[in-house]
Amino acid sequence: MYEFLSANSLYVVLVIVLVIWTGFFFYLFRLDRKLSKIEEQR
């Protein structure tokens, strides 16, 4: 396992960054939907 990580460290970093960005955009998408519902209620 450690040999794989050291040999493919660039890909490991790219996968981690991709997961973080995906979570970030998902959070923003949910926040936007919540704000839209609040604006409609006003």
N, C-alpha and C positions, 0 to 999 in steps of 0.2 A: 504493500500500500504506500509506504513512504517513498519507495523507488518511483512509483507511478507519479506521485505528487511532485517530486523533485525534477523528473524528466519532463513533465507537462505543466510546469508551474504557470506559464502564461495562460493556458486554457483554464486552469483552476481559477485564476484571478478573473478571467473574463466571465466564467460561469457565475462566480460570486457577485460580480458587479451587475450582471444581467438580472440575477434574482433580486438584488436590492432595488434596481430601477423598476422592475416589474411591480414589486410591492409598493414603491413610492407612487407610481402612476395609478395603481389600484386604489390606494388611499385617497389620492386627489380626486379620482372619479367618484368615489363614495361621498366625499365631502361636497363635491359639486352637486350631486343629487340631493343631499340633505339640504343644502342651501337653497336649491330650486324649490323644494317642497315648502320651506319656511317662507320664501318670497311669495309663493302662490297663496298661502294662507292669509297674508296681509291684505 
